[in-house]
Amino acid sequence: MNSIAGLITLATAPQRQPITVRRLTAAEPATLRRIAELGLTPGVAIQILNRSSTAVIVSTRSSRVAIGLPLASSVLVAVGEVQR
């Protein structure tokens, strides 16, 4: 499991637990924009609904989004935290 200062990647986070996006690690501006367009910005509370070998499906801001594992690996999250 990849971790930085207690954070793990969205690609490795557990399903059906409260998760808060904490940091985006993508180097390319276009990748950062794409992650933000999906609603995955720091401070946002999400939950993984399902996982496959190629993607995770998350619930965020009252919508569901499928995110490929390479992109999900650029999103660092804290498990068990929920921002209100």
The first five atom37 places (N, CA, C, CB, O) and aatype in JSON, in Angstrom:
{
  "aatype": [12, 2, 15, 9, 0, 7, 10, 9, 16, 10, 0, 16, 0, 14, 5, 1, 5, 14, 9, 16, 19, 1, 1, 10, 16, 0, 0, 6, 14, 0, 16, 10, 1, 1, 9, 0, 6, 10, 7, 10, 16, 14, 7, 19, 0, 9, 5, 9, 10, 2, 1, 15, 15, 16, 0, 19, 9, 19, 15, 16, 1, 15, 15, 1, 19, 0, 9, 7, 10, 14, 10, 0, 15, 15, 19, 10, 19, 0, 19, 7, 6, 19, 5, 1],
  "atom_mask": [
    [1, 1, 1, 1, 1],
    [1, 1, 1, 1, 1],
    [1, 1, 1, 1, 1],
    [1, 1, 1, 1, 1],
    [1, 1, 1, 1, 1],
    [1, 1, 1, 0, 1],
    [1, 1, 1, 1, 1],
    [1, 1, 1, 1, 1],
    [1, 1, 1, 1, 1],
    [1, 1, 1, 1, 1],
    [1, 1, 1, 1, 1],
    [1, 1, 1, 1, 1],
    [1, 1, 1, 1, 1],
    [1, 1, 1, 1, 1],
    [1, 1, 1, 1, 1],
    [1, 1, 1, 1, 1],
    [1, 1, 1, 1, 1],
    [1, 1, 1, 1, 1],
    [1, 1, 1, 1, 1],
    [1, 1, 1, 1, 1],
    [1, 1, 1, 1, 1],
    [1, 1, 1, 1, 1],
    [1, 1, 1, 1, 1],
    [1, 1, 1, 1, 1],
    [1, 1, 1, 1, 1],
    [1, 1, 1, 1, 1],
    [1, 1, 1, 1, 1],
    [1, 1, 1, 1, 1],
    [1, 1, 1, 1, 1],
    [1, 1, 1, 1, 1],
    [1, 1, 1, 1, 1],
    [1, 1, 1, 1, 1],
    [1, 1, 1, 1, 1],
    [1, 1, 1, 1, 1],
    [1, 1, 1, 1, 1],
    [1, 1, 1, 1, 1],
    [1, 1, 1, 1, 1],
    [1, 1, 1, 1, 1],
    [1, 1, 1, 0, 1],
    [1, 1, 1, 1, 1],
    [1, 1, 1, 1, 1],
    [1, 1, 1, 1, 1],
    [1, 1, 1, 0, 1],
    [1, 1, 1, 1, 1],
    [1, 1, 1, 1, 1],
    [1, 1, 1, 1, 1],
    [1, 1, 1, 1, 1],
    [1, 1, 1, 1, 1],
    [1, 1, 1, 1, 1],
    [1, 1, 1, 1, 1],
    [1, 1, 1, 1, 1],
    [1, 1, 1, 1, 1],
    [1, 1, 1, 1, 1],
    [1, 1, 1, 1, 1],
    [1, 1, 1, 1, 1],
    [1, 1, 1, 1, 1],
    [1, 1, 1, 1, 1],
    [1, 1, 1, 1, 1],
    [1, 1, 1, 1, 1],
    [1, 1, 1, 1, 1],
    [1, 1, 1, 1, 1],
    [1, 1, 1, 1, 1],
    [1, 1, 1, 1, 1],
    [1, 1, 1, 1, 1],
    [1, 1, 1, 1, 1],
    [1, 1, 1, 1, 1],
    [1, 1, 1, 1, 1],
    [1, 1, 1, 0, 1],
    [1, 1, 1, 1, 1],
    [1, 1, 1, 1, 1],
    [1, 1, 1, 1, 1],
    [1, 1, 1, 1, 1],
    [1, 1, 1, 1, 1],
    [1, 1, 1, 1, 1],
    [1, 1, 1, 1, 1],
    [1, 1, 1, 1, 1],
    [1, 1, 1, 1, 1],
    [1, 1, 1, 1, 1],
    [1, 1, 1, 1, 1],
    [1, 1, 1, 0, 1],
    [1, 1, 1, 1, 1],
    [1, 1, 1, 1, 1],
    [1, 1, 1, 1, 1],
    [1, 1, 1, 1, 1]
  ],
  "atom_positions": [
    [[0.84, -1.18, 0.0], [0.0, 0.0, 0.0], [0.89, 1.25, 0.0], [-0.96, 0.0, 1.22], [1.76, 1.38, 0.86]],
    [[0.68, 2.14, -0.93], [1.46, 3.37, -0.98], [0.95, 4.32, 0.1], [1.38, 4.03, -2.38], [-0.26, 4.47, 0.28]],
    [[1.86, 4.97, 0.81], [1.42, 5.95, 1.8], [2.43, 7.08, 1.93], [1.2, 5.27, 3.17], [3.64, 6.88, 1.76]],
    [[1.92, 8.25, 2.22], [2.73, 9.43, 2.48], [2.11, 10.1, 3.69], [2.8, 10.41, 1.23], [0.97, 10.56, 3.63]],
    [[2.85, 10.15, 4.78], [2.38, 10.8, 6.01], [1.0, 10.32, 6.43], [2.36, 12.32, 5.82], [0.13, 11.13, 6.77]],
    [[0.78, 9.0, 6.41], [-0.48, 8.45, 6.85], [-1.58, 8.44, 5.8], [0.0, 0.0, 0.0], [-2.69, 7.98, 6.08]],
    [[-1.3, 8.94, 4.62], [-2.28, 8.95, 3.54], [-2.06, 7.74, 2.65], [-2.19, 10.26, 2.73], [-0.94, 7.23, 2.54]],
    [[-3.12, 7.28, 2.0], [-3.01, 6.19, 1.03], [-3.63, 6.65, -0.28], [-3.7, 4.89, 1.55], [-4.36, 7.64, -0.31]],
    [[-3.35, 5.93, -1.35], [-3.92, 6.31, -2.64], [-5.37, 5.86, -2.71], [-3.11, 5.71, -3.8], [-5.77, 4.9, -2.06]],
    [[-6.13, 6.57, -3.5], [-7.52, 6.18, -3.73], [-7.59, 4.78, -4.34], [-8.22, 7.2, -4.65], [-8.53, 4.04, -4.08]],
    [[-6.59, 4.42, -5.13], [-6.56, 3.11, -5.77], [-6.46, 1.97, -4.75], [-5.39, 3.03, -6.74], [-6.89, 0.85, -5.04]],
    [[-5.91, 2.24, -3.57], [-5.73, 1.19, -2.57], [-6.64, 1.36, -1.35], [-4.29, 1.17, -2.12], [-6.58, 0.54, -0.43]],
    [[-7.46, 2.39, -1.32], [-8.32, 2.65, -0.17], [-9.44, 1.6, -0.07], [-8.94, 4.06, -0.28], [-9.86, 1.04, -1.08]],
    [[-9.9, 1.35, 1.15], [-10.96, 0.35, 1.35], [-12.32, 0.84, 0.85], [-11.05, -0.02, 2.82], [-12.59, 2.04, 0.82]],
    [[-13.14, -0.1, 0.48], [-14.51, 0.19, 0.04], [-15.41, 0.47, 1.23], [-15.06, -0.97, -0.78], [-15.17, 0.01, 2.34]],
    [[-16.47, 1.24, 0.95], [-17.57, 1.46, 1.89], [-17.16, 2.08, 3.22], [-18.25, 0.18, 2.16], [-17.8, 1.85, 4.25]],
    [[-16.1, 2.86, 3.2], [-15.69, 3.6, 4.4], [-15.59, 5.07, 4.04], [-14.33, 3.07, 4.96], [-15.28, 5.41, 2.9]],
    [[-15.84, 5.96, 5.0], [-15.68, 7.38, 4.72], [-14.22, 7.7, 4.42], [-16.18, 8.23, 5.91], [-13.31, 7.26, 5.12]],
    [[-14.02, 8.47, 3.37], [-12.68, 8.85, 2.92], [-12.7, 10.34, 2.6], [-12.23, 8.0, 1.66], [-13.7, 10.86, 2.1]],
    [[-11.61, 11.01, 2.89], [-11.49, 12.42, 2.53], [-10.27, 12.6, 1.63], [-11.38, 13.32, 3.79], [-9.17, 12.15, 1.96]],
    [[-10.48, 13.26, 0.5], [-9.37, 13.56, -0.4], [-8.48, 14.58, 0.3], [-9.88, 14.11, -1.79], [-8.97, 15.59, 0.81]],
    [[-7.17, 14.32, 0.32], [-6.23, 15.2, 1.01], [-5.23, 15.86, 0.08], [-5.5, 14.44, 2.06], [-4.85, 17.01, 0.3]],
    [[-4.79, 15.15, -0.96], [-3.7, 15.69, -1.8], [-3.75, 15.05, -3.18], [-2.32, 15.44, -1.14], [-4.1, 13.87, -3.32]],
    [[-3.39, 15.82, -4.2], [-3.27, 15.31, -5.56], [-1.79, 15.31, -5.91], [-4.09, 16.18, -6.59], [-1.09, 16.3, -5.69]],
    [[-1.31, 14.19, -6.45], [0.13, 14.06, -6.69], [0.52, 14.03, -8.16], [0.63, 12.83, -6.04], [1.7, 13.89, -8.48]],
    [[-0.43, 14.16, -9.07], [-0.11, 14.13, -10.49], [0.79, 15.31, -10.85], [-1.4, 14.17, -11.34], [0.62, 16.41, -10.34]],
    [[1.75, 15.06, -11.72], [2.69, 16.11, -12.12], [2.17, 16.93, -13.3], [4.03, 15.49, -12.48], [2.48, 18.11, -13.43]],
    [[1.38, 16.31, -14.15], [0.89, 16.98, -15.36], [-0.32, 17.87, -15.05], [0.53, 15.95, -16.43], [-1.27, 17.4, -14.42]],
    [[-0.31, 19.13, -15.47], [-1.46, 20.01, -15.25], [-2.77, 19.45, -15.83], [-1.18, 21.37, -15.85], [-3.83, 19.62, -15.22]],
    [[-2.7, 18.8, -16.98], [-3.91, 18.24, -17.58], [-4.5, 17.13, -16.71], [-3.61, 17.69, -18.98], [-5.72, 16.99, -16.62]],
    [[-3.65, 16.35, -16.08], [-4.12, 15.29, -15.19], [-4.75, 15.89, -13.94], [-2.96, 14.34, -14.8], [-5.8, 15.42, -13.49]],
    [[-4.14, 16.91, -13.38], [-4.71, 17.59, -12.22], [-6.08, 18.2, -12.55], [-3.76, 18.68, -11.72], [-7.0, 18.13, -11.75]],
    [[-6.2, 18.79, -13.74], [-7.48, 19.35, -14.17], [-8.53, 18.26, -14.29], [-7.32, 20.07, -15.51], [-9.67, 18.45, -13.86]],
    [[-8.16, 17.13, -14.87], [-9.11, 16.02, -15.03], [-9.6, 15.51, -13.69], [-8.47, 14.88, -15.82], [-10.79, 15.25, -13.52]],
    [[-8.7, 15.37, -12.73], [-9.09, 14.92, -11.39], [-10.05, 15.93, -10.76], [-7.84, 14.73, -10.49], [-11.05, 15.53, -10.16]],
    [[-9.77, 17.21, -10.9], [-10.65, 18.25, -10.36], [-12.01, 18.24, -11.05], [-10.0, 19.63, -10.5], [-13.03, 18.44, -10.4]],
    [[-12.02, 18.01, -12.36], [-13.29, 17.93, -13.1], [-14.17, 16.8, -12.6], [-13.02, 17.76, -14.59], [-15.4, 16.88, -12.66]],
    [[-13.54, 15.74, -12.11], [-14.29, 14.61, -11.56], [-14.81, 14.9, -10.15], [-13.41, 13.36, -11.55], [-15.53, 14.09, -9.58]],
    [[-14.45, 16.05, -9.6], [-14.91, 16.44, -8.27], [-14.03, 15.98, -7.14], [0.0, 0.0, 0.0], [-14.42, 16.06, -5.97]],
    [[-12.84, 15.49, -7.45], [-11.93, 14.97, -6.43], [-10.89, 16.02, -6.06], [-11.24, 13.7, -6.92], [-9.74, 15.94, -6.47]],
    [[-11.31, 16.98, -5.27], [-10.43, 18.05, -4.83], [-10.17, 17.9, -3.33], [-11.04, 19.44, -5.14], [-10.99, 17.31, -2.62]],
    [[-9.05, 18.41, -2.84], [-8.74, 18.27, -1.41], [-9.88, 18.78, -0.52], [-7.47, 19.03, -1.08], [-10.45, 19.84, -0.74]],
    [[-10.19, 17.96, 0.5], [-11.26, 18.29, 1.43], [-12.59, 17.62, 1.13], [0.0, 0.0, 0.0], [-13.48, 17.63, 1.98]],
    [[-12.74, 17.05, -0.05], [-14.0, 16.43, -0.44], [-14.14, 15.05, 0.19], [-14.11, 16.34, -1.97], [-13.22, 14.24, 0.15]],
    [[-15.31, 14.79, 0.77], [-15.62, 13.48, 1.34], [-16.14, 12.57, 0.23], [-16.66, 13.59, 2.5], [-17.02, 12.96, -0.54]],
    [[-15.59, 11.36, 0.15], [-16.01, 10.4, -0.86], [-16.14, 9.02, -0.22], [-15.01, 10.36, -2.04], [-15.8, 8.82, 0.94]],
    [[-16.64, 8.09, -1.01], [-16.71, 6.69, -0.58], [-16.55, 5.82, -1.82], [-18.05, 6.39, 0.16], [-17.17, 6.08, -2.85]],
    [[-15.72, 4.77, -1.71], [-15.58, 3.82, -2.81], [-16.76, 2.87, -2.77], [-14.22, 3.04, -2.73], [-16.99, 2.2, -1.76]],
    [[-17.5, 2.82, -3.86], [-18.67, 1.95, -3.94], [-18.32, 0.58, -4.5], [-19.73, 2.59, -4.79], [-18.88, -0.43, -4.08]],
    [[-17.38, 0.55, -5.45], [-17.0, -0.7, -6.09], [-15.6, -0.55, -6.67], [-18.02, -1.08, -7.2], [-15.13, 0.55, -6.93]],
    [[-14.95, -1.69, -6.85], [-13.6, -1.7, -7.4], [-13.49, -2.85, -8.38], [-12.53, -1.83, -6.26], [-14.03, -3.94, -8.15]],
    [[-12.79, -2.62, -9.48], [-12.48, -3.68, -10.44], [-10.97, -3.71, -10.63], [-13.24, -3.47, -11.8], [-10.24, -2.99, -9.95]],
    [[-10.52, -4.52, -11.54], [-9.08, -4.59, -11.8], [-8.57, -3.37, -12.56], [-8.74, -5.87, -12.57], [-7.35, -3.19, -12.7]],
    [[-9.47, -2.54, -13.07], [-9.05, -1.38, -13.85], [-9.55, -0.04, -13.34], [-9.49, -1.56, -15.25], [-9.06, 1.01, -13.78]],
    [[-10.53, -0.04, -12.43], [-11.13, 1.23, -11.99], [-11.76, 1.12, -10.62], [-12.18, 1.69, -13.0], [-12.0, 0.02, -10.11]],
    [[-12.02, 2.28, -10.03], [-12.82, 2.36, -8.8], [-14.02, 3.25, -9.11], [-11.99, 2.93, -7.58], [-13.92, 4.21, -9.87]],
    [[-15.15, 2.92, -8.51], [-16.35, 3.75, -8.63], [-16.55, 4.4, -7.28], [-17.61, 2.92, -9.07], [-16.67, 3.72, -6.26]],
    [[-16.6, 5.73, -7.28], [-16.75, 6.46, -6.03], [-18.01, 7.3, -6.04], [-15.53, 7.35, -5.78], [-18.51, 7.71, -7.09]],
    [[-18.51, 7.53, -4.85], [-19.63, 8.45, -4.64], [-19.02, 9.73, -4.12], [-20.71, 7.86, -3.65], [-18.31, 9.74, -3.12]],
    [[-19.32, 10.82, -4.81], [-18.81, 12.13, -4.41], [-19.8, 13.21, -4.79], [-17.45, 12.4, -5.05], [-20.33, 13.22, -5.9]],
    [[-20.04, 14.11, -3.87], [-20.93, 15.25, -4.14], [-22.23, 14.82, -4.81], [-20.21, 16.28, -5.02], [-22.64, 15.41, -5.81]],
    [[-22.86, 13.81, -4.27], [-24.14, 13.25, -4.72], [-24.12, 12.76, -6.18], [-25.22, 14.29, -4.57], [-25.14, 12.82, -6.87]],
    [[-22.97, 12.29, -6.64], [-22.9, 11.64, -7.95], [-21.93, 10.46, -7.85], [-22.44, 12.65, -9.06], [-21.19, 10.33, -6.87]],
    [[-21.96, 9.63, -8.87], [-21.05, 8.49, -8.94], [-20.1, 8.69, -10.11], [-21.82, 7.14, -9.09], [-20.5, 9.12, -11.19]],
    [[-18.83, 8.36, -9.86], [-17.8, 8.58, -10.87], [-16.92, 7.35, -10.94], [-16.96, 9.86, -10.55], [-16.52, 6.81, -9.91]],
    [[-16.6, 6.89, -12.16], [-15.63, 5.81, -12.36], [-14.28, 6.44, -12.66], [-16.08, 4.84, -13.52], [-14.17, 7.33, -13.5]],
    [[-13.26, 5.97, -11.95], [-11.91, 6.51, -12.1], [-10.95, 5.38, -12.36], [-11.49, 7.31, -10.84], [-10.88, 4.42, -11.59]],
    [[-10.19, 5.47, -13.45], [-9.19, 4.46, -13.76], [-8.14, 4.39, -12.66], [0.0, 0.0, 0.0], [-7.83, 5.4, -12.03]],
    [[-7.59, 3.2, -12.44], [-6.61, 3.02, -11.37], [-5.37, 3.91, -11.51], [-6.17, 1.58, -11.32], [-4.87, 4.41, -10.5]],
    [[-4.85, 4.14, -12.73], [-3.7, 5.05, -12.83], [-4.03, 6.46, -12.31], [-3.22, 5.14, -14.28], [-3.21, 7.07, -11.62]],
    [[-5.21, 6.96, -12.63], [-5.63, 8.28, -12.15], [-5.89, 8.24, -10.65], [-6.89, 8.75, -12.9], [-5.51, 9.17, -9.93]],
    [[-6.53, 7.17, -10.17], [-6.82, 7.03, -8.74], [-5.54, 6.94, -7.91], [-7.67, 5.78, -8.5], [-5.54, 7.28, -6.72]],
    [[-4.46, 6.51, -8.52], [-3.17, 6.43, -7.82], [-2.57, 7.82, -7.57], [-2.19, 5.58, -8.61], [-1.63, 7.95, -6.78]],
    [[-3.1, 8.84, -8.23], [-2.63, 10.21, -8.06], [-3.42, 10.99, -7.01], [-2.7, 10.94, -9.38], [-3.17, 12.17, -6.78]],
    [[-4.38, 10.31, -6.37], [-5.23, 10.95, -5.36], [-4.91, 10.34, -4.0], [-6.75, 10.8, -5.71], [-5.14, 9.15, -3.79]],
    [[-4.38, 11.15, -3.08], [-4.09, 10.67, -1.73], [-5.27, 10.99, -0.82], [-2.78, 11.3, -1.19], [-5.81, 12.09, -0.85]],
    [[-5.65, 10.0, -0.02], [-6.82, 10.14, 0.83], [-6.52, 9.74, 2.27], [-7.96, 9.29, 0.28], [-5.55, 9.04, 2.55]],
    [[-7.38, 10.21, 3.17], [-7.35, 9.81, 4.57], [-8.61, 8.99, 4.81], [-7.28, 11.06, 5.54], [-9.71, 9.44, 4.49]],
    [[-8.46, 7.8, 5.36], [-9.59, 6.92, 5.63], [-10.15, 7.21, 7.0], [-9.17, 5.43, 5.52], [-9.41, 7.43, 7.96]],
    [[-11.49, 7.22, 7.09], [-12.15, 7.4, 8.37], [-12.41, 8.85, 8.73], [0.0, 0.0, 0.0], [-13.06, 9.12, 9.75]],
    [[-11.93, 9.78, 7.94], [-12.19, 11.2, 8.18], [-13.33, 11.66, 7.3], [-10.93, 12.04, 7.91], [-13.43, 11.28, 6.14]],
    [[-14.18, 12.48, 7.86], [-15.24, 13.08, 7.07], [-15.31, 14.56, 7.41], [-16.61, 12.38, 7.34], [-15.46, 14.93, 8.57]],
    [[-15.19, 15.4, 6.4], [-15.3, 16.85, 6.58], [-16.77, 17.23, 6.5], [-14.46, 17.63, 5.52], [-17.48, 16.71, 5.64]],
    [[-17.22, 18.09, 7.33], [-18.61, 18.56, 7.29], [-18.64, 20.02, 6.91], [-19.31, 18.34, 8.63], [-19.71, 20.61, 6.82]]
  ]
}
